Amino acid sequence: MTATFPLTIIGERINDSIPATHDLYERGDLDGIVALARAQADGGAKYIDVNIGRRAPELMAETVRRIQSAVACPLSIDTPDHAAAKAGLEALAPDAPMPILNSISPLRMEMLGLYAVRPFRPILLISESVHGGAAVPCRTAEETCAAARLLLAAAQHAGIPIGDCIFDPGIAPLATDTEGNLRRLMGALRMMREDPAFSGAHASVGLSNFTVMLPPKRADGSPVKAPLESAFLTRAMPLGLDHIVGSVTRGYRQLPEGHPALCCFDDCLAADGYDSLFRVQAFYA
């Protein structure tokens, strides 16, 4: 019998990259944005993600004010833009619960200085490192952990306790993973789990990215995305992953050994190159 996960879900729906949400922003329908926040809070989200895309900081501030007036759970200010992040943090009420600030990468460490504006829990992106002043993707678990150590040192220098740090190793679509990204991710989680320097830290991914390019159903009509996402969680949570940016409607479950989606995941993790894609195709058939 399957069991639900003890998982912190950061509700993903208020994100400009989602067509329906993009349309709400384009129409200036903040009532619709607030309705999304309420639905996710009612569905069990512990945080509400707030991503306005490439829009003005003033909209971030107004969106934050409107959402926090409607829901009690804390917000996740999700932007790579320093001005928008600052506006969102400043718009929070003095008694609002501590927010998350997503996303801080090795090329955006100056955003850690916003901790002086308003304390937050940072999501630290460790899927890329910096070489010659440019961002390059991490190809191995070792490179990913090196990026994590760099960001951890910067966060602690900013006064952020390790228990508030959330590391995001990045998750690529399973449908295109011919370069071993899944193996890199799982290896990095394992290495960090075994390293005392990361004791007390948390880990997260944007889980919907894992299945974003896959059809929703198998040949027999059974759903695919939630089982494959649950398979990932079944293997990743024992390695320390305890947060996700995800959906409150997916019904993530711990899968039993032998479950077809879990077998597919394990085979993909062990496969090289296009063999992983062939295994996903076999799962659909």
Summary of the structure (lengths in Angstrom):
residues: 285
radius of gyration: 18.7
end to end distance: 24.7
largest distance: 54.2
contacts: 940
relative contact order: 0.12
helix: 46%
strand: 18%
